[in-house]
């Protein structure tokens, strides 16, 4: 007796579920009839159920003053990011001293929860940026072995402020052994800005200087997903949040730097290091970094081809940076290269890496350990040594 073959996979034509029955047509309208008093009885109408989920504009609320201590029982509203940043959840907290009498925005604050695969890398690059005095949101690691991990997942998944669909998405985003609580920075990326505000931001020379500083930082970690420069991509400026007023929490270490509210501040986000392990590709990258730095150090009054890619990127947004503004990008690169050379060292980078490895005592399927191992300190040291070589042997003329 032959064994019958297994049934075709569910969803194939041979084993497809029966088609859903068409919904019944709506009932015909009720004919108007004469009432007892001789008047007309109004016809019944279909009523659309309204979404009763409370609407909260999280971007007009202040940040949580201290992300190191949060009472998650005070969750008032939960919102998923509508941008391309996967795993970003905005959580509005209600001030307990005001929650009994009021739910006004004056008693609310915002914190961000981010779930992503590269948690270890995010923690490392955040510490590195802070060491270089680059404004980045503070982050705090949440581990599955800590009671807060379960508390966060429970409170967000049972919040009455979002639909069942959103709750399912939140459960999916937080179905991880590790995620981070992140400081909320109220600002806008270049895509979400109105033309007038965008023109204001990019009319300031300081904006271009900060862009150059971020480019140098990205050169160090090989983060290609922000500005084009030496990388073969059109750029992703959405990975920079711009704010005119320092709206990060008081726990931020950049208060003095951001005290001038007349200038726009650029906050880089989603800075992921990309290690190149193939020797030929690695050498090609180091050569590209060296060539770019040589160009901006030896000819400071000339906008080099890699910097012109920034101009092309901004033109897509209706902006036309001037020659002086593009030169300021290069000034910012040199400024941050000097800071990297004077601040960082192979021993410091290794110490930061070792500290990252020791943050987690109980891993989950090598998720944390794999992320730590993917951060290649020798590769980063090569880039740092290249910066030092060009900076110490070249001087603008």
C-alpha atoms as one frame of an Amber mdcrd trajectory, in Angstrom:
protein
   0.000   0.000   0.000   1.541   3.235  -1.099   1.763   6.166   1.283  -0.213
   9.140  -0.011   1.825  12.297  -0.597   1.575  15.084   1.982  -1.074  17.727
   1.323   0.087  20.845  -0.500   1.020  23.803   1.727  -1.779  25.854   3.123
  -2.435  28.785   0.863  -1.648  26.979  -2.406  -4.290  26.663  -5.068  -4.929
  23.007  -4.227  -5.335  23.640  -0.550  -6.531  27.201  -0.502  -9.113  28.176
   2.082 -12.614  28.624   0.718 -13.290  32.166  -0.437 -14.874  34.348   2.162
 -18.556  34.870   1.659 -19.476  38.294   0.351 -20.931  40.560   3.050 -24.700
  40.930   2.891 -25.953  44.078   1.221 -27.155  46.867   3.498 -30.876  46.835
   4.200 -32.990  49.088   2.027 -33.788  52.492   3.463 -36.906  52.645   5.526
 -39.713  54.329   3.670 -40.993  57.430   5.303 -44.454  56.909   6.722 -47.028
  59.137   8.175 -46.794  59.388  11.931 -49.666  59.563  14.322 -49.603  63.311
  14.140 -49.501  63.385  10.373 -45.752  64.120  10.203 -43.079  62.071   8.458
 -41.028  59.483  10.357 -37.377  60.100   9.461 -35.586  57.265   7.662 -32.908
  55.334   9.530 -29.290  56.099   8.671 -26.087  54.085   8.883 -23.828  55.347
  11.689 -20.035  55.040  11.392 -18.335  54.090  14.646 -15.794  56.712  15.612
 -12.276  55.865  16.835 -12.375  56.623  20.534  -8.628  56.220  21.017  -7.349
  59.440  22.635  -5.256  61.646  20.383  -2.057  63.028  21.879   0.528  65.136
  20.075   3.642  63.647  21.636   5.954  66.014  19.766   4.624  69.010  21.675
   5.290  67.437  25.072   8.482  67.733  27.169  10.869  64.820  27.698  10.867
  62.702  30.811  13.248  64.425  33.223  15.020  61.234  34.306  14.981  58.052
  32.221  16.916  56.151  34.883  13.827  55.880  37.107  10.409  55.473  35.500
   7.182  54.275  37.064   5.532  52.448  34.171   2.173  52.386  35.957   1.872
  56.032  34.885   1.655  55.230  31.154  -0.987  57.542  29.717  -0.582  57.081
  25.964   1.433  54.918  23.566   2.279  55.787  19.978   4.288  53.918  17.345
   6.664  55.864  15.136   5.222  56.699  11.731   8.664  57.183  10.178  11.069
  54.581   8.906  12.625  53.970  12.310  11.546  50.447  13.153  10.872  49.556
  16.755  10.420  53.141  18.009   7.635  53.574  20.557   6.713  56.914  22.122
   5.333  56.615  25.651   3.508  59.500  27.317   3.748  59.410  31.106   1.312
  61.114  33.445   2.733  62.999  36.415   1.398  61.142  39.454   0.968  64.352
  41.424  -1.321  65.697  38.691  -2.981  62.534  37.427  -5.657  62.525  40.129
  -7.039  65.859  39.112  -5.937  66.523  35.569  -4.713  64.876  32.392  -3.580
  68.098  30.756  -0.417  68.186  28.674   1.290  70.290  31.351   1.453  67.205
  33.578   2.767  64.837  30.896   6.188  63.895  29.564   7.565  61.565  26.905
  10.100  58.769  26.832  11.094  56.551  23.903  11.456  52.778  23.821  13.437
  51.296  20.958  13.553  47.650  20.046  16.116  46.653  17.434  18.501  43.832
  16.668  21.595  46.009  17.079  21.111  47.010  20.722  24.766  46.439  21.694
  25.973  48.474  18.723  23.577  51.301  19.607  24.845  51.381  23.189  28.471
  51.506  22.004  28.036  54.248  19.394  26.015  56.324  21.860  28.844  56.164
  24.415  31.353  56.979  21.671  29.366  60.020  20.536  29.069  61.256  24.100
  32.838  60.908  24.540  33.199  63.210  21.508  30.600  65.701  22.857  28.170
  65.001  20.034  24.559  65.562  21.141  22.832  62.177  21.200  19.873  60.946
  23.262  20.712  59.129  26.482  19.890  55.418  26.428  19.395  52.764  29.099
  19.541  49.021  28.518  16.559  46.870  29.525  17.414  43.177  29.957  15.032
  40.239  30.015  16.406  39.148  33.386  15.256  42.391  35.038  11.682  42.800
  36.393  11.345  46.114  34.548  11.524  44.248  31.221   8.268  42.427  31.962
   6.705  45.503  33.555   7.239  47.595  30.416   5.874  44.931  28.104   2.795
  44.401  30.283   1.940  48.079  30.789   2.338  48.966  27.109   0.445  45.925
  25.835  -2.520  46.625  28.132  -2.684  50.380  27.604  -6.167  51.653  26.750
  -4.707  54.457  24.651  -4.145  52.422  21.485  -6.038  50.018  19.291  -5.680
  46.249  19.371  -3.733  46.417  16.119  -1.187  48.780  17.638  -0.939  46.597
  20.745  -0.067  43.601  18.582   2.635  45.636  16.825   4.056  46.743  20.168
   4.186  43.138  21.371   6.069  42.219  18.225   8.565  45.075  18.571   9.287
  44.199  22.204   9.532  40.456  21.656  13.260  40.721  22.312  15.626  39.806
  25.103  17.064  43.339  25.091  15.758  46.776  24.183  16.486  50.327  25.298
  14.726  53.193  27.016  15.795  56.324  25.213  15.688  60.028  25.945  13.066
  61.893  23.899  14.320  64.791  21.794  11.475  66.885  20.447  12.482  68.003
  16.994  12.028  67.301  13.305  13.953  65.629  10.548  14.413  67.271   7.184
  11.500  65.366   5.635   8.908  66.505   8.151   9.885  70.193   8.094   7.906
  72.836   6.293   9.818  74.659   3.571  10.111  77.864   5.590  11.561  76.150
   8.629  13.846  74.012   6.489  15.200  77.164   4.854  15.768  78.704   8.292
  17.743  75.685   9.503  19.959  75.493   6.451  20.511  79.222   6.279  22.702
  79.030   9.388  26.391  78.359   8.933  26.432  76.445  12.196  24.140  73.807
  10.681  26.749  72.932   8.077  29.521  72.852  10.656  27.554  70.322  12.692
  26.929  68.265   9.552  30.684  68.088   9.042  31.228  66.988  12.642  28.697
  64.190  12.225  30.327  63.118   8.957  33.693  62.731  10.701  32.014  60.662
  13.419  30.383  58.508  10.744  33.763  58.068   9.056  35.124  56.654  12.299
  32.406  53.992  12.659  31.685  53.605   8.925  28.039  54.604   9.232  26.915
  55.067   5.633  23.216  55.588   6.372  23.128  59.350   6.904  25.175  61.584
   4.595  26.605  60.457   1.223  30.146  61.886   1.327  32.597  59.006   0.602
  29.850  56.369   0.591  28.058  55.258  -2.570  24.533  56.169  -1.534  22.226
  59.177  -1.927  22.124  59.822   1.819  19.483  59.425   4.507  19.259  62.784
   6.342  16.193  61.520   8.230  18.709  60.084  10.678  19.301  63.587  12.028
  16.821  65.329  14.336  16.958  69.124  14.341  15.803  71.257  17.226  16.156
  74.966  17.879  15.695  74.723  21.606  17.368  72.191  23.851  14.437  69.922
  24.682  16.309  66.880  25.948  16.081  65.922  29.580  18.098  67.542  32.334
  20.147  64.353  32.588  21.789  65.153  29.258  25.465  66.102  29.492  25.228
  68.663  26.684  23.360  71.412  28.483  26.116  74.027  28.112  26.701  73.171
  24.478  23.011  73.517  23.656  22.247  76.576  25.781  22.113  78.934  22.780
  18.514  78.596  21.617  19.047  80.970  18.662  20.863  78.207  16.784  19.617
  74.898  15.498  21.145  71.768  16.964  21.596  68.550  15.005  21.081  65.276
  16.884  22.286  62.178  15.010  20.231  59.039  15.591  20.445  55.398  14.460
  24.233  55.398  14.133  25.157  51.811  13.368  28.807  50.809  12.864  29.575
  48.782   9.750  32.725  46.708  10.052  34.523  45.716   6.853  36.216  42.357
   7.317  37.470  41.622   3.799  41.023  42.942   3.622  40.767  44.410   0.117
  37.496  46.207   0.889  38.902  47.371   4.214  41.980  48.842   2.557  39.780
  50.560  -0.034  37.723  52.182   2.738  40.801  53.398   4.634  42.197  54.822
   1.383  38.893  56.643   0.759  38.988  58.178   4.240  42.609  59.222   3.762
  41.973  60.742   0.307  38.955  62.712   1.538  40.803  64.110   4.540  43.839
  64.979   2.436  41.623  66.977   0.076  39.942  69.053   2.780  43.168  69.598
   4.731  45.362  70.590   1.788  42.813  72.702  -0.078  40.500  74.248   2.531
  39.107  76.827   0.070  38.027  74.186  -2.441  34.844  72.153  -2.114  35.937
  68.597  -2.844  33.787  66.134  -4.859  32.719  64.131  -1.778  31.370  67.279
  -0.122  29.509  68.175  -3.320  27.400  65.066  -2.709  25.947  66.933   0.277
  24.902  69.717  -2.074  23.137  67.228  -4.359  21.344  65.682  -1.381  20.078
  69.032  -0.124  18.965  70.082  -3.591  16.434  67.267  -3.433  14.763  69.302
  -0.672  14.763  72.555  -2.615  17.874  73.884  -0.866  20.845  75.504  -2.579
  23.835  75.611  -0.217  26.413  78.251  -1.023  30.134  77.752  -1.537  30.860
  79.078   1.959  28.265  76.784   3.515  29.794  73.719   1.855  33.235  74.813
   3.012  31.813  74.959   6.534  30.943  71.267   6.220  34.634  70.601   5.638
  35.551  72.860   8.565  33.273  70.738  10.738  34.950  67.542   9.521  38.400
  68.896  10.433  37.121  70.054  13.801  35.780  66.596  14.695  38.860  64.824
  13.331  40.971  66.928  15.688  38.624  66.019  18.540  38.839  62.305  17.719
  42.645  62.451  17.660  42.892  64.333  20.956  40.161  62.392  22.804  40.268
  58.809  21.596  42.954  56.168  21.768  43.128  52.418  21.097  43.127  51.737
  24.827  40.034  53.895  25.403  38.123  52.246  22.564  39.050  48.815  23.909
  37.984  49.827  27.417  34.604  50.991  26.105  34.208  47.711  24.256  35.124
  45.654  27.329  32.637  47.600  29.424  29.925  46.856  26.875  30.647  43.124
  27.053  30.266  43.202  30.834  26.871  44.924  30.823  25.003  41.629  30.369
  25.628  38.637  32.608  22.972  36.313  31.149  22.802  36.381  27.354  20.045
  34.999  25.161  21.148  32.824  22.232  24.304  34.940  21.877  22.206  37.972
  20.932  24.200  40.376  23.091  27.544  38.658  22.672  27.156  38.558  18.902
  26.408  42.266  18.811  29.464  43.054  20.917  31.676  40.885  18.701  30.428
  42.641  15.567  32.042  45.895  16.794  35.539  45.570  15.386  37.850  47.747
  17.479  40.977  47.054  15.343  39.101  48.347  12.284  38.090  51.484  14.185
  41.690  51.938  15.318  42.794  51.883  11.676  40.405  54.711  10.868  41.543
  56.638  13.947  45.188  56.155  12.990  44.415  57.453   9.487  42.790  60.534
  10.978  45.804  61.093  13.190  48.196  60.654  10.254  46.455  63.273   8.117
  45.776  65.670  10.976  49.347  65.702  12.294  51.125  65.799   8.937  48.832
  68.133   7.029  47.888  71.708   7.693  45.521  73.920   5.733  47.299  76.424
   3.473
